[in-house]
């Protein structure tokens, strides 16, 4: 799953990814993810922001990558 998600988003830590992604690329990612995940025990949570002006990110501790926009 890590390799798959890294193709589309920026890896932050453990199972956390962020970045901008189009609806088409998100659909591609989800189709590929469903092929390798165990739906009875695994999950994917997607946070969408409609407008970058309404998105705020606060980091406490060490930031693993310098990304200003998250998904």
Secondary structure, 3 states (H helix, E strand, C coil): CHHHHHHHCEEEECCEEECCCCHHHHHHHHHHHHHHCCCCCCCCCCCCCCCHHHCCCCCCCCCCCCCCCCC
